[in-house]
């Protein structure tokens, strides 16, 4: 359990480090990809196993904060577990940040 928390913390910190290294001047800034989505900053597809712990909730909240600052663009969130209510929880978090369905 402790290793899982350390791994999750490491991943969140790596996301923050990568996003802070991007100054918005690189080739990913303001480009258009697929379905008329304007990408500002680093394009991100967030893969989560959101079930009984809160690490993925925090990571998704951090990503939304980074998108608000224009450092990333969340292209999608994928879910890889079997809990039937987790997709609703993900949608609730996205809706809270005005990016839900």
N, C-alpha and C positions, 0 to 999 in steps of 0.2 A: 504494500500500500504506500509506503514512504517513497519507494522508487517511482511509482506512478505519479505522485505529487511533484517530485523533483523533475521528472520528465516533462510533465505538463507545464510547470513553471519555466523550464528551459525553452520549450516551444514558444510560449508567450513572449518571453524575453527575446528570442531570436526574431520573432515577427516584429517586435518593437524596434530592434536593432536594424533590421533590414529596411523597415519603413523610415526610420530616422536618417538612414544613409542616403535616401533618395531625396534629391533637392527639387524635383519636379522639372528639371531642365533636360533630363535624359530622353531617350527615344520613346519611352512609354508615355510621356506626357502628352495629353490632349490628342490621342490618336483614336480613331474610330475602329471598332471591331464588331463583327457580327451584327445582328439585330439593332442597329442604330444606337448602340450604347457608347456614350462618350466616356473614355477612360482617362482619368486624371490621376497621375501617380502610378502606383504599382497595381496591376490587375490581380485580384485574389479570388480563388475558389476555396472556400473554407470547408473542410471535411471534418465531421464531428461524430463522436460516439455518445452524445449527450444523453445520459440516463440518470444515475443516482448521485453524481458529484457535481461540483459547481465550477470546475476548471474551464470547461468549454463555454459556460455562460459568461465567465469573465473574459475569455478570449474573444468571443463574439462581440461583447460590449466594447472591448478595446478596438476591434476592427471597425465598428460603427463610429467610434470616436475619431479614428484615423481617417475614415472616409469623410466625416464632417470637416476635418481639417484639410481635405484635398490631397492627402498623402497616399491613399489607396482607393480603389474602386472595387467593391464587392460584386463580383459577377454571379456568384451563386453560393449556396450552402448545401452540402450533401450530408446525408445522415446514414450511418452504417450499423445501426443496432436494431433491436426488435421491439423495444418498448413502444406501445401504440400511441402514447400521448406526447412523445418527444417531438415529433414534427409540429404539433400544436404549440409546444413551448418555444420552439425555434421561431415559428411564425409570430408568437406573442412578443418575443424580443425584437424581431425585425419591425413589427408594427409599432412598438414603443419608440423606435428610432425613425418612424415614418417611412419605413422601407418594406413594409409587409405586403401581403397579398390582399 
